[in-house]
Amino acid sequence: MEEDMILNDYIVVKALEDGVNIMGLTRGSSTRFHHTEKLQKGEVYIAQFTGTTSAIKVNGKAEILTKHGNVKSGE
């Protein structure tokens, strides 16, 4: 089922500098932040899309790995 594929998807975020912020955003008619994390250089965070989390925002220099490819933020 396509929904299972979406809800089981995840990303890996590796901080390339101190103070990288990761924010999870909710699903539904009113999108809001529901979770935040702050990473220090070299820390790795694994985030999963769920019934609650529809989007993940990364602020700062980080390497982001997904099944769709890899990207660097903050450059």
Biotite code that builds the C-alpha atoms (Angstrom):
import biotite.structure as struc

atoms = struc.array([
    struc.Atom([0.000, 0.000, 0.000], chain_id="A", res_id=1, res_name="MET", atom_name="CA", element="C"),
    struc.Atom([1.361, 3.464, -0.936], chain_id="A", res_id=2, res_name="GLU", atom_name="CA", element="C"),
    struc.Atom([0.453, 4.942, 2.462], chain_id="A", res_id=3, res_name="GLU", atom_name="CA", element="C"),
    struc.Atom([2.607, 2.312, 4.217], chain_id="A", res_id=4, res_name="ASP", atom_name="CA", element="C"),
    struc.Atom([5.559, 3.262, 2.004], chain_id="A", res_id=5, res_name="MET", atom_name="CA", element="C"),
    struc.Atom([5.155, 6.948, 2.892], chain_id="A", res_id=6, res_name="ILE", atom_name="CA", element="C"),
    struc.Atom([4.680, 6.374, 6.629], chain_id="A", res_id=7, res_name="LEU", atom_name="CA", element="C"),
    struc.Atom([7.693, 4.054, 6.803], chain_id="A", res_id=8, res_name="ASN", atom_name="CA", element="C"),
    struc.Atom([10.013, 6.458, 4.988], chain_id="A", res_id=9, res_name="ASP", atom_name="CA", element="C"),
    struc.Atom([12.816, 8.065, 6.977], chain_id="A", res_id=10, res_name="TYR", atom_name="CA", element="C"),
    struc.Atom([15.762, 10.424, 6.594], chain_id="A", res_id=11, res_name="ILE", atom_name="CA", element="C"),
    struc.Atom([19.205, 10.611, 8.173], chain_id="A", res_id=12, res_name="VAL", atom_name="CA", element="C"),
    struc.Atom([20.588, 14.042, 9.110], chain_id="A", res_id=13, res_name="VAL", atom_name="CA", element="C"),
    struc.Atom([24.277, 14.516, 9.931], chain_id="A", res_id=14, res_name="LYS", atom_name="CA", element="C"),
    struc.Atom([25.215, 17.912, 11.378], chain_id="A", res_id=15, res_name="ALA", atom_name="CA", element="C"),
    struc.Atom([28.170, 19.562, 9.641], chain_id="A", res_id=16, res_name="LEU", atom_name="CA", element="C"),
    struc.Atom([28.271, 22.411, 12.192], chain_id="A", res_id=17, res_name="GLU", atom_name="CA", element="C"),
    struc.Atom([27.109, 23.071, 15.750], chain_id="A", res_id=18, res_name="ASP", atom_name="CA", element="C"),
    struc.Atom([23.517, 24.196, 16.225], chain_id="A", res_id=19, res_name="GLY", atom_name="CA", element="C"),
    struc.Atom([21.717, 22.418, 13.363], chain_id="A", res_id=20, res_name="VAL", atom_name="CA", element="C"),
    struc.Atom([17.966, 22.510, 14.048], chain_id="A", res_id=21, res_name="ASN", atom_name="CA", element="C"),
    struc.Atom([15.553, 19.781, 12.948], chain_id="A", res_id=22, res_name="ILE", atom_name="CA", element="C"),
    struc.Atom([11.818, 20.417, 13.172], chain_id="A", res_id=23, res_name="MET", atom_name="CA", element="C"),
    struc.Atom([8.993, 17.931, 12.630], chain_id="A", res_id=24, res_name="GLY", atom_name="CA", element="C"),
    struc.Atom([5.759, 19.342, 11.186], chain_id="A", res_id=25, res_name="LEU", atom_name="CA", element="C"),
    struc.Atom([2.301, 17.868, 11.677], chain_id="A", res_id=26, res_name="THR", atom_name="CA", element="C"),
    struc.Atom([-0.162, 16.499, 9.158], chain_id="A", res_id=27, res_name="ARG", atom_name="CA", element="C"),
    struc.Atom([-3.689, 17.826, 8.773], chain_id="A", res_id=28, res_name="GLY", atom_name="CA", element="C"),
    struc.Atom([-5.494, 21.029, 7.959], chain_id="A", res_id=29, res_name="SER", atom_name="CA", element="C"),
    struc.Atom([-3.313, 23.096, 10.305], chain_id="A", res_id=30, res_name="SER", atom_name="CA", element="C"),
    struc.Atom([0.424, 22.373, 9.904], chain_id="A", res_id=31, res_name="THR", atom_name="CA", element="C"),
    struc.Atom([2.483, 23.176, 13.028], chain_id="A", res_id=32, res_name="ARG", atom_name="CA", element="C"),
    struc.Atom([5.787, 22.263, 14.609], chain_id="A", res_id=33, res_name="PHE", atom_name="CA", element="C"),
    struc.Atom([5.452, 19.320, 16.978], chain_id="A", res_id=34, res_name="HIS", atom_name="CA", element="C"),
    struc.Atom([9.069, 18.363, 17.684], chain_id="A", res_id=35, res_name="HIS", atom_name="CA", element="C"),
    struc.Atom([12.477, 20.030, 17.526], chain_id="A", res_id=36, res_name="THR", atom_name="CA", element="C"),
    struc.Atom([16.027, 18.806, 17.986], chain_id="A", res_id=37, res_name="GLU", atom_name="CA", element="C"),
    struc.Atom([19.341, 20.679, 18.040], chain_id="A", res_id=38, res_name="LYS", atom_name="CA", element="C"),
    struc.Atom([22.433, 18.816, 16.816], chain_id="A", res_id=39, res_name="LEU", atom_name="CA", element="C"),
    struc.Atom([26.098, 19.494, 17.398], chain_id="A", res_id=40, res_name="GLN", atom_name="CA", element="C"),
    struc.Atom([28.725, 18.949, 14.684], chain_id="A", res_id=41, res_name="LYS", atom_name="CA", element="C"),
    struc.Atom([29.067, 15.255, 13.855], chain_id="A", res_id=42, res_name="GLY", atom_name="CA", element="C"),
    struc.Atom([25.811, 14.177, 15.516], chain_id="A", res_id=43, res_name="GLU", atom_name="CA", element="C"),
    struc.Atom([23.423, 12.041, 13.477], chain_id="A", res_id=44, res_name="VAL", atom_name="CA", element="C"),
    struc.Atom([19.620, 12.052, 13.747], chain_id="A", res_id=45, res_name="TYR", atom_name="CA", element="C"),
    struc.Atom([17.300, 9.518, 12.126], chain_id="A", res_id=46, res_name="ILE", atom_name="CA", element="C"),
    struc.Atom([13.737, 10.761, 11.585], chain_id="A", res_id=47, res_name="ALA", atom_name="CA", element="C"),
    struc.Atom([10.713, 8.804, 10.372], chain_id="A", res_id=48, res_name="GLN", atom_name="CA", element="C"),
    struc.Atom([7.612, 10.095, 8.614], chain_id="A", res_id=49, res_name="PHE", atom_name="CA", element="C"),
    struc.Atom([4.538, 8.942, 10.550], chain_id="A", res_id=50, res_name="THR", atom_name="CA", element="C"),
    struc.Atom([0.824, 9.514, 10.837], chain_id="A", res_id=51, res_name="GLY", atom_name="CA", element="C"),
    struc.Atom([1.717, 12.668, 12.797], chain_id="A", res_id=52, res_name="THR", atom_name="CA", element="C"),
    struc.Atom([4.841, 13.859, 10.951], chain_id="A", res_id=53, res_name="THR", atom_name="CA", element="C"),
    struc.Atom([4.308, 14.972, 7.347], chain_id="A", res_id=54, res_name="SER", atom_name="CA", element="C"),
    struc.Atom([7.416, 17.131, 6.872], chain_id="A", res_id=55, res_name="ALA", atom_name="CA", element="C"),
    struc.Atom([10.829, 17.677, 8.398], chain_id="A", res_id=56, res_name="ILE", atom_name="CA", element="C"),
    struc.Atom([12.665, 21.007, 8.241], chain_id="A", res_id=57, res_name="LYS", atom_name="CA", element="C"),
    struc.Atom([16.455, 21.221, 8.626], chain_id="A", res_id=58, res_name="VAL", atom_name="CA", element="C"),
    struc.Atom([18.108, 24.558, 9.429], chain_id="A", res_id=59, res_name="ASN", atom_name="CA", element="C"),
    struc.Atom([21.912, 24.817, 9.311], chain_id="A", res_id=60, res_name="GLY", atom_name="CA", element="C"),
    struc.Atom([24.747, 22.981, 7.570], chain_id="A", res_id=61, res_name="LYS", atom_name="CA", element="C"),
    struc.Atom([23.857, 19.308, 7.398], chain_id="A", res_id=62, res_name="ALA", atom_name="CA", element="C"),
    struc.Atom([24.059, 16.287, 5.151], chain_id="A", res_id=63, res_name="GLU", atom_name="CA", element="C"),
    struc.Atom([20.623, 14.737, 4.580], chain_id="A", res_id=64, res_name="ILE", atom_name="CA", element="C"),
    struc.Atom([20.365, 11.172, 3.279], chain_id="A", res_id=65, res_name="LEU", atom_name="CA", element="C"),
    struc.Atom([17.115, 9.771, 1.871], chain_id="A", res_id=66, res_name="THR", atom_name="CA", element="C"),
    struc.Atom([16.119, 6.923, -0.421], chain_id="A", res_id=67, res_name="LYS", atom_name="CA", element="C"),
    struc.Atom([15.632, 9.615, -3.075], chain_id="A", res_id=68, res_name="HIS", atom_name="CA", element="C"),
    struc.Atom([19.242, 10.814, -2.842], chain_id="A", res_id=69, res_name="GLY", atom_name="CA", element="C"),
    struc.Atom([21.516, 12.934, -0.687], chain_id="A", res_id=70, res_name="ASN", atom_name="CA", element="C"),
    struc.Atom([21.555, 16.705, -0.253], chain_id="A", res_id=71, res_name="VAL", atom_name="CA", element="C"),
    struc.Atom([23.438, 19.262, 1.846], chain_id="A", res_id=72, res_name="LYS", atom_name="CA", element="C"),
    struc.Atom([21.624, 22.128, 3.539], chain_id="A", res_id=73, res_name="SER", atom_name="CA", element="C"),
    struc.Atom([22.956, 25.525, 4.610], chain_id="A", res_id=74, res_name="GLY", atom_name="CA", element="C"),
    struc.Atom([25.483, 25.976, 1.852], chain_id="A", res_id=75, res_name="GLU", atom_name="CA", element="C"),
])
